[in-house]
Amino acid sequence: MQEIDSAASPAPGTERETEAEEDASPAEPGPEEPGPDRAHSSSGPLAPPSPAAQRTRRAILLAAVEVLSVNPGAALIDVADTAGVSRSTLHRHFTDRAALRAAVDALAEEQWTEAVRVARLDQGSGFEAFRRLCGELISRIDTLAWWMASDEPDQDTSGDCEAPAESAEDAEIAAALRRGHRDGTIDPTLSPEWVSNITWATLYAIRFIPAQGGMSPFEARQQGLRTLLKSVAADPSAV
């Protein structure tokens, strides 16, 4: 079985000199000037962020996933500390918790879409397509963990919630699984909906269980991949 590279989804470096590079750029906007996440000023488009600013922003987003997916009520200073930046630098990029969470939502959506695209689900047997998808999702587990997080404290979840509509990515995955039913490589008794559920359950286990059981992230990724492939294969002994 093909192994997953344990460094498949490295987090960008967040050393303090990165923050120093960014702080060496022009002074931060004043009260009446647009912040870094705004695309235009009253006089026209703003210059794109510097490479240092882009690295810092991404480091903060990945730190937010790491901290807030475990403790949604954590203070933003904890996110800043994990990213290796000051609290003022964090607020230069994200004015408040809502802005930070919205940006992390967008990053997770981007990574999900990219994983499905790179997996080339329309190629090969259904099982081969599923294997590629699992590899891509596992390599992005540190970001996709955001979708496995608890709701924000004090968020009202008591009301009735409608099930989200099927996305284009969901439809692509379901089509690949049904192709696997037809070509005899995926267990035909397993519906696409069930496979989706066990996939996300296994991704959750890969991300959160190792810290409790003394397993390395690499071992967790290998065992998670093996679990997924054997559970859907028409002939598990061949995996």
Backbone hydrogen bonds, N-H to C=O, Kabsch-Sander energy under -0.5 kcal/mol:
donor,donor_aa,acceptor,acceptor_aa,energy
8,A,5,D,-2.0
18,T,15,E,-1.2
19,E,15,E,-1.0
20,A,16,R,-2.1
21,E,17,E,-2.6
22,E,18,T,-2.2
23,D,19,E,-2.6
24,A,20,A,-1.0
24,A,21,E,-0.6
25,S,22,E,-1.7
33,E,30,G,-1.7
38,R,35,G,-1.5
41,S,44,G,-2.6
44,G,41,S,-1.4
46,L,39,A,-1.5
54,Q,50,S,-2.4
55,R,51,P,-2.4
56,T,52,A,-2.4
57,R,53,A,-2.5
58,R,54,Q,-2.2
59,A,55,R,-2.4
60,I,56,T,-2.2
61,L,57,R,-2.1
62,L,58,R,-2.6
63,A,59,A,-2.2
64,A,60,I,-2.4
65,V,61,L,-2.0
66,E,62,L,-2.2
67,V,63,A,-2.7
68,L,64,A,-2.7
69,S,65,V,-1.7
70,V,67,V,-0.6
71,N,67,V,-2.4
74,A,71,N,-2.3
78,D,75,A,-1.2
79,V,75,A,-1.0
80,A,76,L,-2.4
81,D,77,I,-2.5
82,T,78,D,-2.1
83,A,79,V,-2.1
84,G,80,A,-1.0
84,G,81,D,-0.5
85,V,80,A,-2.5
90,L,86,S,-1.9
91,H,87,R,-2.4
92,R,88,S,-1.3
93,H,89,T,-1.2
93,H,90,L,-0.7
94,F,90,L,-2.7
100,L,96,D,-2.0
101,R,97,R,-2.8
102,A,98,A,-2.3
103,A,99,A,-1.8
104,V,100,L,-2.1
105,D,101,R,-2.5
106,A,102,A,-1.9
107,L,103,A,-2.0
108,A,104,V,-2.6
109,E,105,D,-2.3
110,E,106,A,-2.3
111,Q,107,L,-2.4
112,W,108,A,-2.3
113,T,109,E,-2.4
114,E,110,E,-2.3
115,A,111,Q,-2.3
116,V,112,W,-2.0
117,R,113,T,-2.1
118,V,114,E,-2.8
119,A,115,A,-1.5
120,R,117,R,-1.3
121,L,116,V,-0.6
123,Q,120,R,-1.9
129,A,125,S,-2.2
130,F,126,G,-2.1
131,R,127,F,-2.6
132,R,128,E,-2.2
133,L,129,A,-2.3
134,C,130,F,-2.7
135,G,131,R,-2.2
136,E,132,R,-2.3
137,L,133,L,-2.7
138,I,134,C,-2.8
139,S,135,G,-1.9
140,R,136,E,-0.7
140,R,137,L,-0.9
141,I,138,I,-1.5
143,T,140,R,-1.1
144,L,140,R,-2.6
145,A,141,I,-1.5
146,W,143,T,-1.9
147,W,144,L,-1.5
148,M,145,A,-1.4
149,A,146,W,-1.3
155,Q,152,E,-1.9
157,T,155,Q,-0.7
171,A,167,S,-2.1
172,E,168,A,-2.0
173,I,169,E,-2.3
174,A,170,D,-2.6
175,A,171,A,-2.2
176,A,172,E,-2.0
177,L,173,I,-2.3
178,R,174,A,-2.4
179,R,175,A,-1.9
180,G,176,A,-1.8
181,H,177,L,-1.7
182,R,178,R,-2.0
183,D,179,R,-2.7
184,G,180,G,-0.6
185,T,180,G,-1.4
186,I,180,G,-1.8
187,D,232,V,-2.9
190,L,187,D,-1.6
191,S,189,T,-0.7
195,V,191,S,-2.4
196,S,192,P,-2.3
197,N,193,E,-1.9
198,I,194,W,-2.4
199,T,195,V,-2.0
200,W,196,S,-2.1
201,A,197,N,-2.2
202,T,198,I,-2.1
203,L,199,T,-2.3
204,Y,200,W,-2.2
205,A,201,A,-1.9
206,I,202,T,-2.6
207,R,203,L,-2.1
208,F,204,Y,-2.7
209,I,205,A,-1.7
212,Q,209,I,-1.8
213,G,209,I,-1.7
214,G,210,P,-1.3
215,M,210,P,-0.8
220,A,216,S,-2.4
221,R,217,P,-2.2
222,Q,218,F,-2.2
223,Q,219,E,-2.7
224,G,220,A,-2.5
225,L,221,R,-2.3
226,R,222,Q,-2.2
227,T,223,Q,-2.4
228,L,224,G,-2.3
229,L,225,L,-2.5
230,K,226,R,-2.4
231,S,227,T,-1.8
232,V,228,L,-1.1
233,A,229,L,-1.7
234,A,185,T,-1.9
238,A,235,D,-2.1
239,V,236,P,-1.5
